[in-house]
Amino acid sequence: MDPKDPSGSMRQYEDWLKVLPGKPVFVAYLLAFDFMWIYWYLIHFTGGSPFGHSGIDIRS
């Protein structure tokens, strides 16, 4: 109903992650799918990823 521009949304997401205490850790169920999706959007729209190249799968 109210779509947002992905560029602005990903910058807001990155800004939010930066104000959280500690180093962010990406945690997901089906990590390979979710991580690659969010990683691509972060790299494409913000130029980097605060998660680095790793995450934790919930099943682990």
TILUMVO-374493 format. One record per residue: z, x, y of N, C-alpha, C, O in turn; residue in one letter. Coordinates in pm, whole numbers, padded with zeros to 5 digits, always signed. Each point is the difference from the previous one (the first is absolute). Example, Ala and Ser with C-alpha at 12.3 -4.5 7.8 and 13.67 -1.06 7.14 Angstrom:
BEGIN
+00780+01319-00569+00000-00089+00119+00000+00090+00120+00066+00104-00002A -00138-00139+00107+00006+00082+00119+00073-00077+00109+00017+00051+00111S 
END
This chain:
BEGIN
+00000+00081-00120+00000-00081+00120+00000+00085+00127-00059-00037+00101M +00125+00150-00108+00014+00084+00120-00030+00145-00036+00091+00084-00001D -00218-00052-00030-00031+00137-00042+00024+00100+00112-00020-00029+00118P +00064+00147-00159+00027+00110+00094-00100+00112-00024-00051+00017-00111K +00024+00058+00214-00086+00117-00010+00071+00106-00086+00114+00034+00030D -00178+00018-00135+00068+00097-00087+00040+00127+00073+00100+00063-00036P -00176-00023+00136+00033+00122+00073+00136-00015+00069+00086+00087-00013S -00068-00194+00083+00128-00024+00069+00113-00023-00097+00112+00047+00021G -00139-00120-00129+00104-00030-00098+00048+00127-00071+00120+00016-00022S -00211+00071-00012+00040+00123-00069+00075+00093+00094+00091+00071-00044M -00126-00070+00171+00076+00081+00096+00141-00055+00017+00095+00077+00010R -00081-00209-00007+00133-00061+00008+00082+00033-00125+00118+00031+00009Q -00181-00036-00124+00066+00033-00126+00047+00145+00002+00114+00029-00039Y -00200+00063+00083+00036+00141+00007+00115+00021+00100+00093+00076-00028E -00098-00142+00143+00108+00011+00098+00132-00049-00059+00104+00063+00021D -00108-00173-00095+00121-00054-00063+00055+00099-00102+00122+00021-00006W -00208+00040-00075+00045+00097-00099+00066+00121+00066+00097+00054-00053L -00148-00013+00167+00053+00118+00068+00140-00021+00056+00075+00097+00016K -00037-00220+00016+00134-00023+00055+00105-00023-00108+00119-00006+00031V -00161-00007-00156+00097-00016-00109+00070+00134-00026-00061+00105+00018L +00187-00108-00059+00069+00126-00029-00054+00063-00129-00037-00070-00094P +00034+00202+00090-00043+00072-00119-00151+00003-00016-00075-00050+00084G +00032+00111-00194-00142+00009-00031-00043-00125-00076+00066-00037-00097K -00175-00028+00138-00043-00120-00072-00053+00033-00139-00066+00102-00021P +00094-00190-00073-00048+00014-00137-00075-00129-00034+00055-00110+00014V -00178+00123-00059-00079-00117-00037+00038-00042-00141-00013+00078-00095F +00061-00202+00081+00041-00054-00130-00079-00128-00024-00007-00087+00087V -00054+00076-00205-00082-00117-00030-00006-00024-00149+00030+00088-00081A -00069-00208+00044-00030-00033-00139-00151+00003-00011-00072-00069+00073Y +00026+00147-00163-00140+00041-00009-00031+00096+00115-00088-00024+00083L +00162+00131-00081-00007+00100+00106-00143+00048+00026-00040+00013+00115L -00035+00013-00220-00135+00055+00019-00087-00091+00086-00077+00049+00082A +00089-00178-00100-00080-00094+00079+00054-00011+00143-00074+00021+00096F +00201-00054-00083+00059-00024+00133+00001+00125+00087-00029-00007+00119D +00061+00122-00179+00007+00122+00079-00137+00039+00055-00011+00036+00117F -00092-00043-00198-00132+00040+00046-00050-00092+00112-00067+00045+00093M +00099-00173-00103-00040-00095+00104+00068+00034+00132-00068+00015+00102W +00200-00004-00101+00073+00026+00124-00029+00141+00051-00009+00022+00121I -00006+00074-00212-00031+00137+00041-00135+00005+00072-00011+00064+00105Y -00090-00130-00158-00132-00001+00064+00009-00061+00140-00055+00055+00095W +00124-00168-00084+00012-00065+00131+00075+00089+00098-00040+00008+00116Y +00146+00057-00157+00073+00090+00090-00087+00116+00045-00006+00031+00119L -00061+00034-00213-00086+00113+00035-00115-00045+00092-00029+00065+00100I -00033-00174-00136-00116-00048+00076+00037-00044+00142-00073+00030+00094H +00186-00100-00078+00033-00057+00130+00102+00078+00081+00011-00019+00121F +00066+00108-00185+00100+00076+00076-00020+00150-00010+00058+00076+00078T -00139-00031-00174-00026+00142-00015+00099+00075-00087-00011+00122-00014G +00106-00192-00045+00098+00067-00087+00081-00101-00079-00013-00121+00018G +00097+00173-00107+00086-00086-00080+00140+00058-00003+00018+00115-00041S +00082-00191+00084+00138+00050-00004+00053+00015-00143+00106+00059-00021P -00178-00113-00077+00042+00008-00139-00048+00126-00071+00043+00029-00111F -00130+00047+00174-00058+00114-00069-00098-00049-00104-00077-00093+00025G +00080+00156-00144-00092-00038-00107+00071-00054-00123-00052+00009-00111H +00172-00065+00130+00074-00045-00118+00078-00127+00027+00020-00040+00115S +00025-00021-00222+00082-00119+00007+00072-00019-00132-00011+00083-00091G +00085-00192+00081+00076-00030-00121-00044-00136-00053-00003-00098+00075I -00031+00092-00203-00035-00125-00064+00129-00068-00043+00085+00064-00062D -00069-00191+00093+00123-00075-00031+00031+00005-00150+00117+00005-00039I -00220-00006-00044+00023+00004-00144+00064+00131-00045+00060+00007-00107R -00073+00097+00190+00059+00130-00035+00148-00012+00010+00072+00097-00025S 
END
